[in-house]
Amino acid sequence: MNDIILKPILTEKMADLGERLNRYAFEVDSNANKIEIKNAIENAYGVNVKAVNTMKHGGGKRKMKYTNRGVSFQRNKLIKKAIVTLEEGDTIDLYENI
């Protein structure tokens, strides 16, 4: 279960969504589905999850880079983000371990 949640996403936008709509974002394993993500969040933080939305970022078209050793091709890192909506009254304190 711990391999599913890689890290929380701590940005101003997500802090605002956490306060207003009780939503939190996490970077998750790219092969995990919504049910596995829901179970991992509930076990790790002891909260009730109402909904899970996922999205993939990165990957895409490869870019050409000219180096001393010749031409190399690169892609952006492919990550999967999960935005988790919690039940009313549940919260996650992501800043307690900082």
N, CA, C and O atoms as a GROMACS GRO file, in nm:
protein
  392
    1MET      N    1   0.082  -0.121   0.000
    1MET     CA    2   0.000   0.000   0.000
    1MET      C    3   0.086   0.126   0.000
    1MET      O    4   0.048   0.227  -0.060
    2ASN      N    5   0.201   0.122   0.066
    2ASN     CA    6   0.285   0.241   0.074
    2ASN      C    7   0.348   0.275  -0.060
    2ASN      O    8   0.390   0.389  -0.081
    3ASP      N    9   0.357   0.178  -0.151
    3ASP     CA   10   0.416   0.204  -0.281
    3ASP      C   11   0.322   0.278  -0.373
    3ASP      O   12   0.365   0.329  -0.477
    4ILE      N   13   0.196   0.286  -0.339
    4ILE     CA   14   0.098   0.354  -0.425
    4ILE      C   15   0.110   0.505  -0.411
    4ILE      O   16   0.113   0.576  -0.511
    5ILE      N   17   0.117   0.555  -0.288
    5ILE     CA   18   0.129   0.699  -0.264
    5ILE      C   19   0.277   0.735  -0.263
    5ILE      O   20   0.351   0.691  -0.175
    6LEU      N   21   0.321   0.814  -0.361
    6LEU     CA   22   0.462   0.852  -0.368
    6LEU      C   23   0.491   0.975  -0.283
    6LEU      O   24   0.585   0.974  -0.203
    7LYS      N   25   0.410   1.082  -0.299
    7LYS     CA   26   0.429   1.201  -0.218
    7LYS      C   27   0.308   1.293  -0.233
    7LYS      O   28   0.238   1.287  -0.334
    8PRO      N   29   0.283   1.377  -0.132
    8PRO     CA   30   0.175   1.476  -0.146
    8PRO      C   31   0.222   1.592  -0.232
    8PRO      O   32   0.342   1.620  -0.240
    9ILE      N   33   0.129   1.659  -0.296
    9ILE     CA   34   0.160   1.776  -0.378
    9ILE      C   35   0.122   1.899  -0.296
    9ILE      O   36   0.004   1.922  -0.268
   10LEU      N   37   0.222   1.978  -0.258
   10LEU     CA   38   0.202   2.094  -0.171
   10LEU      C   39   0.222   2.221  -0.252
   10LEU      O   40   0.335   2.268  -0.269
   11THR      N   41   0.112   2.277  -0.301
   11THR     CA   42   0.116   2.402  -0.375
   11THR      C   43   0.011   2.496  -0.316
   11THR      O   44  -0.073   2.454  -0.236
   12GLU      N   45   0.016   2.622  -0.356
   12GLU     CA   46  -0.083   2.718  -0.308
   12GLU      C   47  -0.223   2.682  -0.356
   12GLU      O   48  -0.320   2.694  -0.281
   13LYS      N   49  -0.233   2.636  -0.478
   13LYS     CA   50  -0.364   2.599  -0.533
   13LYS      C   51  -0.424   2.482  -0.455
   13LYS      O   52  -0.543   2.483  -0.424
   14MET      N   53  -0.342   2.382  -0.424
   14MET     CA   54  -0.394   2.267  -0.350
   14MET      C   55  -0.423   2.302  -0.205
   14MET      O   56  -0.514   2.244  -0.145
   15ALA      N   57  -0.349   2.395  -0.147
   15ALA     CA   58  -0.379   2.440  -0.011
   15ALA      C   59  -0.515   2.510  -0.008
   15ALA      O   60  -0.593   2.493   0.086
   16ASP      N   61  -0.543   2.589  -0.111
   16ASP     CA   62  -0.672   2.657  -0.121
   16ASP      C   63  -0.786   2.557  -0.140
   16ASP      O   64  -0.892   2.570  -0.077
   17LEU      N   65  -0.766   2.456  -0.226
   17LEU     CA   66  -0.868   2.354  -0.247
   17LEU      C   67  -0.891   2.271  -0.121
   17LEU      O   68  -1.002   2.227  -0.093
   18GLY      N   69  -0.784   2.249  -0.045
   18GLY     CA   70  -0.797   2.175   0.080
   18GLY      C   71  -0.881   2.249   0.181
   18GLY      O   72  -0.959   2.188   0.254
   19GLU      N   73  -0.866   2.380   0.187
   19GLU     CA   74  -0.944   2.460   0.281
   19GLU      C   75  -1.090   2.474   0.237
   19GLU      O   76  -1.182   2.460   0.319
   20ARG      N   77  -1.111   2.501   0.110
   20ARG     CA   78  -1.247   2.529   0.062
   20ARG      C   79  -1.328   2.403   0.034
   20ARG      O   80  -1.443   2.393   0.077
   21LEU      N   81  -1.270   2.305  -0.039
   21LEU     CA   82  -1.346   2.191  -0.088
   21LEU      C   83  -1.305   2.057  -0.026
   21LEU      O   84  -1.358   1.953  -0.063
   22ASN      N   85  -1.211   2.060   0.067
   22ASN     CA   86  -1.164   1.938   0.135
   22ASN      C   87  -1.102   1.840   0.035
   22ASN      O   88  -1.130   1.720   0.040
   23ARG      N   89  -1.018   1.893  -0.056
   23ARG     CA   90  -0.950   1.811  -0.157
   23ARG      C   91  -0.800   1.818  -0.136
   23ARG      O   92  -0.746   1.922  -0.101
   24TYR      N   93  -0.733   1.705  -0.158
   24TYR     CA   94  -0.589   1.695  -0.140
   24TYR      C   95  -0.531   1.621  -0.260
   24TYR      O   96  -0.595   1.531  -0.315
   25ALA      N   97  -0.410   1.660  -0.302
   25ALA     CA   98  -0.348   1.600  -0.420
   25ALA      C   99  -0.225   1.519  -0.380
   25ALA      O  100  -0.150   1.557  -0.290
   26PHE      N  101  -0.206   1.408  -0.447
   26PHE     CA  102  -0.093   1.320  -0.424
   26PHE      C  103  -0.036   1.273  -0.556
   26PHE      O  104  -0.110   1.254  -0.653
   27GLU      N  105   0.095   1.255  -0.560
   27GLU     CA  106   0.157   1.189  -0.674
   27GLU      C  107   0.154   1.041  -0.644
   27GLU      O  108   0.201   0.997  -0.538
   28VAL      N  109   0.098   0.963  -0.736
   28VAL     CA  110   0.077   0.820  -0.711
   28VAL      C  111   0.146   0.737  -0.818
   28VAL      O  112   0.192   0.790  -0.920
   29ASP      N  113   0.154   0.607  -0.796
   29ASP     CA  114   0.211   0.514  -0.891
   29ASP      C  115   0.128   0.516  -1.019
   29ASP      O  116   0.005   0.519  -1.014
   30SER      N  117   0.195   0.515  -1.133
   30SER     CA  118   0.124   0.530  -1.260
   30SER      C  119   0.038   0.409  -1.295
   30SER      O  120  -0.048   0.418  -1.383
   31ASN      N  121   0.059   0.296  -1.229
   31ASN     CA  122  -0.021   0.177  -1.257
   31ASN      C  123  -0.137   0.158  -1.159
   31ASN      O  124  -0.214   0.064  -1.173
   32ALA      N  125  -0.149   0.246  -1.060
   32ALA     CA  126  -0.254   0.232  -0.958
   32ALA      C  127  -0.388   0.281  -1.012
   32ALA      O  128  -0.394   0.379  -1.087
   33ASN      N  129  -0.496   0.211  -0.974
   33ASN     CA  130  -0.628   0.256  -1.015
   33ASN      C  131  -0.694   0.331  -0.900
   33ASN      O  132  -0.637   0.343  -0.792
   34LYS      N  133  -0.815   0.381  -0.922
   34LYS     CA  134  -0.882   0.466  -0.823
   34LYS      C  135  -0.916   0.390  -0.695
   34LYS      O  136  -0.909   0.447  -0.586
   35ILE      N  137  -0.952   0.266  -0.706
   35ILE     CA  138  -0.987   0.187  -0.587
   35ILE      C  139  -0.863   0.165  -0.500
   35ILE      O  140  -0.871   0.177  -0.378
   36GLU      N  141  -0.750   0.132  -0.562
   36GLU     CA  142  -0.626   0.114  -0.486
   36GLU      C  143  -0.582   0.244  -0.420
   36GLU      O  144  -0.534   0.242  -0.307
   37ILE      N  145  -0.597   0.356  -0.490
   37ILE     CA  146  -0.561   0.486  -0.434
   37ILE      C  147  -0.650   0.519  -0.315
   37ILE      O  148  -0.602   0.566  -0.212
   38LYS      N  149  -0.779   0.494  -0.329
   38LYS     CA  150  -0.874   0.520  -0.220
   38LYS      C  151  -0.837   0.438  -0.096
   38LYS      O  152  -0.833   0.493   0.014
   39ASN      N  153  -0.811   0.310  -0.113
   39ASN     CA  154  -0.775   0.224   0.000
   39ASN      C  155  -0.644   0.267   0.064
   39ASN      O  156  -0.631   0.263   0.186
   40ALA      N  157  -0.545   0.308  -0.017
   40ALA     CA  158  -0.415   0.350   0.037
   40ALA      C  159  -0.429   0.478   0.120
   40ALA      O  160  -0.368   0.490   0.226
   41ILE      N  161  -0.509   0.574   0.072
   41ILE     CA  162  -0.528   0.700   0.146
   41ILE      C  163  -0.603   0.673   0.276
   41ILE      O  164  -0.566   0.727   0.380
   42GLU      N  165  -0.706   0.590   0.271
   42GLU     CA  166  -0.782   0.560   0.392
   42GLU      C  167  -0.697   0.489   0.496
   42GLU      O  168  -0.708   0.518   0.616
   43ASN      N  169  -0.611   0.397   0.453
   43ASN     CA  170  -0.525   0.327   0.548
   43ASN      C  171  -0.413   0.415   0.602
   43ASN      O  172  -0.379   0.407   0.720
   44ALA      N  173  -0.355   0.499   0.518
   44ALA     CA  174  -0.241   0.581   0.560
   44ALA      C  175  -0.282   0.695   0.653
   44ALA      O  176  -0.210   0.725   0.748
   45TYR      N  177  -0.396   0.759   0.626
   45TYR     CA  178  -0.433   0.879   0.701
   45TYR      C  179  -0.555   0.860   0.791
   45TYR      O  180  -0.587   0.950   0.868
   46GLY      N  181  -0.624   0.747   0.785
   46GLY     CA  182  -0.739   0.721   0.870
   46GLY      C  183  -0.857   0.813   0.843
   46GLY      O  184  -0.921   0.860   0.937
   47VAL      N  185  -0.887   0.838   0.717
   47VAL     CA  186  -0.998   0.924   0.677
   47VAL      C  187  -1.090   0.847   0.584
   47VAL      O  188  -1.056   0.738   0.538
   48ASN      N  189  -1.208   0.903   0.558
   48ASN     CA  190  -1.302   0.844   0.462
   48ASN      C  191  -1.296   0.923   0.332
   48ASN      O  192  -1.315   1.044   0.331
   49VAL      N  193  -1.270   0.853   0.223
   49VAL     CA  194  -1.257   0.916   0.091
   49VAL      C  195  -1.391   0.913   0.021
   49VAL      O  196  -1.456   0.809   0.011
   50LYS      N  197  -1.432   1.031  -0.028
   50LYS     CA  198  -1.558   1.044  -0.099
   50LYS      C  199  -1.540   1.018  -0.249
   50LYS      O  200  -1.620   0.946  -0.309
   51ALA      N  201  -1.434   1.075  -0.309
   51ALA     CA  202  -1.410   1.059  -0.453
   51ALA      C  203  -1.262   1.070  -0.484
   51ALA      O  204  -1.186   1.133  -0.410
   52VAL      N  205  -1.222   1.007  -0.594
   52VAL     CA  206  -1.083   1.013  -0.641
   52VAL      C  207  -1.085   1.050  -0.788
   52VAL      O  208  -1.151   0.984  -0.868
   53ASN      N  209  -1.013   1.156  -0.824
   53ASN     CA  210  -0.995   1.194  -0.964
   53ASN      C  211  -0.846   1.180  -0.997
   53ASN      O  212  -0.761   1.219  -0.917
   54THR      N  213  -0.816   1.124  -1.113
   54THR     CA  214  -0.677   1.102  -1.152
   54THR      C  215  -0.647   1.170  -1.284
   54THR      O  216  -0.736   1.194  -1.366
   55MET      N  217  -0.519   1.201  -1.303
   55MET     CA  218  -0.472   1.259  -1.430
   55MET      C  219  -0.325   1.224  -1.449
   55MET      O  220  -0.252   1.204  -1.352
   56LYS      N  221  -0.284   1.216  -1.573
   56LYS     CA  222  -0.144   1.188  -1.606
   56LYS      C  223  -0.084   1.313  -1.670
   56LYS      O  224  -0.146   1.377  -1.754
   57HIS      N  225   0.039   1.346  -1.628
   57HIS     CA  226   0.112   1.459  -1.682
   57HIS      C  227   0.248   1.413  -1.732
   57HIS      O  228   0.306   1.319  -1.677
   58GLY      N  229   0.297   1.478  -1.835
   58GLY     CA  230   0.431   1.449  -1.883
   58GLY      C  231   0.430   1.348  -1.994
   58GLY      O  232   0.328   1.325  -2.059
   59GLY      N  233   0.546   1.288  -2.016
   59GLY     CA  234   0.559   1.194  -2.128
   59GLY      C  235   0.558   1.272  -2.258
   59GLY      O  236   0.642   1.360  -2.278
   60GLY      N  237   0.466   1.241  -2.343
   60GLY     CA  238   0.444   1.319  -2.463
   60GLY      C  239   0.552   1.304  -2.568
   60GLY      O  240   0.626   1.206  -2.572
   61LYS      N  241   0.559   1.403  -2.654
   61LYS     CA  242   0.650   1.401  -2.766
   61LYS      C  243   0.795   1.415  -2.719
   61LYS      O  244   0.824   1.493  -2.629
   62ARG      N  245   0.884   1.339  -2.779
   62ARG     CA  246   1.024   1.346  -2.739
   62ARG      C  247   1.089   1.470  -2.798
   62ARG      O  248   1.055   1.513  -2.908
   63LYS      N  249   1.184   1.525  -2.725
   63LYS     CA  250   1.255   1.645  -2.768
   63LYS      C  251   1.398   1.610  -2.802
   63LYS      O  252   1.461   1.527  -2.736
   64MET      N  253   1.452   1.674  -2.907
   64MET     CA  254   1.586   1.648  -2.952
   64MET      C  255   1.683   1.745  -2.884
   64MET      O  256   1.655   1.865  -2.875
   65LYS      N  257   1.795   1.692  -2.837
   65LYS     CA  258   1.895   1.774  -2.770
   65LYS      C  259   2.031   1.744  -2.833
   65LYS      O  260   2.070   1.628  -2.846
   66TYR      N  261   2.102   1.849  -2.872
   66TYR     CA  262   2.234   1.833  -2.934
   66TYR      C  263   2.340   1.843  -2.825
   66TYR      O  264   2.345   1.942  -2.752
   67THR      N  265   2.424   1.741  -2.814
   67THR     CA  266   2.530   1.739  -2.714
   67THR      C  267   2.663   1.712  -2.783
   67THR      O  268   2.668   1.693  -2.905
   68ASN      N  269   2.772   1.712  -2.705
   68ASN     CA  270   2.904   1.683  -2.761
   68ASN      C  271   2.913   1.539  -2.812
   68ASN      O  272   2.990   1.510  -2.904
   69ARG      N  273   2.837   1.451  -2.755
   69ARG     CA  274   2.839   1.311  -2.795
   69ARG      C  275   2.743   1.281  -2.909
   69ARG      O  276   2.736   1.167  -2.955
   70GLY      N  277   2.670   1.380  -2.955
   70GLY     CA  278   2.576   1.358  -3.063
   70GLY      C  279   2.436   1.401  -3.023
   70GLY      O  280   2.419   1.482  -2.932
   71VAL      N  281   2.339   1.348  -3.090
   71VAL     CA  282   2.200   1.385  -3.068
   71VAL      C  283   2.140   1.286  -2.968
   71VAL      O  284   2.157   1.165  -2.980
   72SER      N  285   2.070   1.340  -2.870
   72SER     CA  286   1.997   1.253  -2.776
   72SER      C  287   1.852   1.300  -2.769
   72SER      O  288   1.822   1.417  -2.795
   73PHE      N  289   1.767   1.209  -2.734
   73PHE     CA  290   1.625   1.238  -2.726
   73PHE      C  291   1.579   1.226  -2.580
   73PHE      O  292   1.623   1.136  -2.508
   74GLN      N  293   1.490   1.317  -2.538
   74GLN     CA  294   1.441   1.318  -2.402
   74GLN      C  295   1.290   1.334  -2.402
   74GLN      O  296   1.231   1.392  -2.493
   75ARG      N  297   1.229   1.282  -2.297
   75ARG     CA  298   1.088   1.304  -2.270
   75ARG      C  299   1.075   1.356  -2.128
   75ARG      O  300   1.161   1.332  -2.044
   76ASN      N  301   0.967   1.428  -2.102
   76ASN     CA  302   0.938   1.468  -1.965
   76ASN      C  303   0.899   1.344  -1.885
   76ASN      O  304   0.849   1.247  -1.941
   77LYS      N  305   0.921   1.349  -1.755
   77LYS     CA  306   0.885   1.238  -1.669
   77LYS      C  307   0.732   1.226  -1.665
   77LYS      O  308   0.662   1.326  -1.648
   78LEU      N  309   0.682   1.105  -1.681
   78LEU     CA  310   0.539   1.079  -1.675
   78LEU      C  311   0.500   1.057  -1.529
   78LEU      O  312   0.551   0.966  -1.464
   79ILE      N  313   0.409   1.141  -1.479
   79ILE     CA  314   0.361   1.125  -1.342
   79ILE      C  315   0.209   1.114  -1.344
   79ILE      O  316   0.143   1.163  -1.436
   80LYS      N  317   0.156   1.051  -1.242
   80LYS     CA  318   0.012   1.040  -1.226
   80LYS      C  319  -0.026   1.110  -1.097
   80LYS      O  320   0.031   1.082  -0.991
   81LYS      N  321  -0.122   1.202  -1.105
   81LYS     CA  322  -0.169   1.275  -0.989
   81LYS      C  323  -0.309   1.228  -0.954
   81LYS      O  324  -0.390   1.197  -1.042
   82ALA      N  325  -0.336   1.223  -0.825
   82ALA     CA  326  -0.469   1.187  -0.777
   82ALA      C  327  -0.518   1.299  -0.688
   82ALA      O  328  -0.450   1.338  -0.592
   83ILE      N  329  -0.636   1.352  -0.718
   83ILE     CA  330  -0.699   1.452  -0.633
   83ILE      C  331  -0.810   1.380  -0.557
   83ILE      O  332  -0.905   1.329  -0.615
   84VAL      N  333  -0.794   1.379  -0.424
   84VAL     CA  334  -0.881   1.302  -0.337
   84VAL      C  335  -0.975   1.397  -0.263
   84VAL      O  336  -0.930   1.491  -0.198
   85THR      N  337  -1.105   1.372  -0.274
   85THR     CA  338  -1.205   1.449  -0.200
   85THR      C  339  -1.246   1.367  -0.078
   85THR      O  340  -1.283   1.251  -0.090
   86LEU      N  341  -1.239   1.430   0.040
   86LEU     CA  342  -1.270   1.361   0.164
   86LEU      C  343  -1.414   1.389   0.206
   86LEU      O  344  -1.476   1.486   0.162
   87GLU      N  345  -1.466   1.303   0.292
   87GLU     CA  346  -1.598   1.322   0.350
   87GLU      C  347  -1.598   1.446   0.438
   87GLU      O  348  -1.494   1.491   0.484
   88GLU      N  349  -1.717   1.500   0.461
   88GLU     CA  350  -1.732   1.620   0.545
   88GLU      C  351  -1.682   1.590   0.686
   88GLU      O  352  -1.720   1.489   0.746
   89GLY      N  353  -1.597   1.677   0.739
   89GLY     CA  354  -1.545   1.662   0.873
   89GLY      C  355  -1.408   1.596   0.881
   89GLY      O  356  -1.341   1.608   0.984
   90ASP      N  357  -1.363   1.528   0.775
   90ASP     CA  358  -1.230   1.468   0.773
   90ASP      C  359  -1.129   1.565   0.715
   90ASP      O  360  -1.160   1.638   0.621
   91THR      N  361  -1.009   1.566   0.770
   91THR     CA  362  -0.900   1.649   0.717
   91THR      C  363  -0.770   1.572   0.724
   91THR      O  364  -0.757   1.478   0.802
   92ILE      N  365  -0.675   1.611   0.643
   92ILE     CA  366  -0.540   1.555   0.644
   92ILE      C  367  -0.444   1.669   0.671
   92ILE      O  368  -0.447   1.770   0.602
   93ASP      N  369  -0.358   1.653   0.772
   93ASP     CA  370  -0.257   1.754   0.803
   93ASP      C  371  -0.127   1.712   0.737
   93ASP      O  372  -0.052   1.631   0.791
   94LEU      N  373  -0.100   1.767   0.618
   94LEU     CA  374   0.020   1.730   0.541
   94LEU      C  375   0.144   1.802   0.591
   94LEU      O  376   0.255   1.764   0.554
   95TYR      N  377   0.129   1.903   0.674
   95TYR     CA  378   0.242   1.984   0.718
   95TYR      C  379   0.297   1.942   0.853
   95TYR      O  380   0.388   2.007   0.904
   96GLU      N  381   0.246   1.835   0.913
   96GLU     CA  382   0.289   1.798   1.047
   96GLU      C  383   0.430   1.741   1.052
   96GLU      O  384   0.496   1.750   1.155
   97ASN      N  385   0.479   1.681   0.940
   97ASN     CA  386   0.612   1.619   0.940
   97ASN      C  387   0.720   1.708   0.881
   97ASN      O  388   0.833   1.663   0.864
   98ILE      N  389   0.687   1.831   0.848
   98ILE     CA  390   0.785   1.920   0.787
   98ILE      C  391   0.866   1.988   0.895
   98ILE      O  392   0.954   2.068   0.865
   0.00000   0.00000   0.00000
